[in-house]
């Protein structure tokens, strides 16, 4: 009987060792063979996602800047078209002011301030000013002697809008000698 109880105790003691070995084998089987490879795959995936996020952020920032630029250009273009449509009215106002300077003197000051606030400035095309083809449009040229071209008469005033020619001044040109 002693033998039987010893065998029984050995079987009981062997059983826990067997289950531990089996558990250990199952654990090893369930684990990837190369845990470092899995970690590096995860890191690569994380790095790829970070790069995608950075590209997306950069794309969005570029889109925002481009949208702001397009909005500013659209506003400038709309303002330019509006100012161009008012040029005939501006011409009429200037003719009225020159015809009735005493009565319209207060209006003239406000008118000049308004034009300045819009970024609109008259091109200097008074008599004696040297002709500049970038700013002036010559409709007639007097055949006189001289080596420089000067403006003799302004037929229609010209304007600069934000330092760019909106409409060239229409002028008559003559010749003069250098002094």
Secondary structure as UniProt FT lines:
FT   HELIX           2..30
FT   HELIX           35..99
FT   TURN            101..104
FT   HELIX           105..117
FT   TURN            118..119
FT   STRAND          120..122
FT   TURN            127..128
FT   TURN            133..135
FT   STRAND          136..141
FT   STRAND          148..156
FT   STRAND          159..161
FT   TURN            162..163
FT   STRAND          164..167
FT   STRAND          169..176
//
